[in-house]
Amino acid sequence: MQYTHLEQRIDGVVHVLGVAVVGVAVLALLAWVLIDGDGPRVLAAAIYGLGLLASFGFSAAYNMTRAVRVKAVLRRFDHAAIYLLIAGTYTPFAAIAMGGTVGYGLLAVVWTLALVGLVLKVTWPRRFERLALVLYLALGWAGLAVVGSMVTALPLSALVLILVGGLIYTTGVAFHLWRSLRFHNAIWHGCVLVAAGCHYAAVIESIAPR
């Protein structure tokens, strides 16, 4: 789809802001959990941080690149990295805050499906588009299957932030698909940034040392 110069510039601003904010946020989170020195907590935070950086980094590279051949390659990784963002976001909640059979079971299912989706996107980037969208949303809301355990394990503030973030992500998908709306791509990426911020705050509430 072709965007106007103004649309591209505004979307570029959103991406630059997103990469900058995410970079600082990930470093701050890692510094915070390293103070505690708990290995599993540090590993979970690192996996989450890498998912964030991969998603925002590849999205910025893909959307801001104009070279057609390079853009085609970056598109694969941009869409594949969304699975890393989703599974990475689940990791600190499921592995650290929840743990046990339910937490690790949820983590195994989410990561397995995310890796399947990632391989499909990298290998066949133009196929299974509808399946990919359904899988994104299904993985994003997979926590509802164990909502009872989440309510028990997570602070109320974190639960609210997770829910709000999920709703913003889902609303953003509607804007992403609304191709006739001017600036729809920038709005979609803005929704992703705000939703990721909600989930980042939820991670802080749930696993960061006090």
Protein Blocks (a to p, Z undefined) as FASTA:
>chain_A
ZZdfklmmmmmmmmmmmmmmmmmmmmmmmmmmmmnopaklmmmmmmmmmmmmmmmmmmmm
mmmpcblklmmmmmmmmmmmmmmmmmmmmmmmmmmmngpmklmmmmmmmmmmmmmmmmmm
mmmmmgoklmmmmmmmmmmmmmmmmmmmmmmmpcfklmmmmmmmmmmmmmmmmmmmmmml
ghklmmmmmmmmmmmmmmmmmmmmmmpcZZ
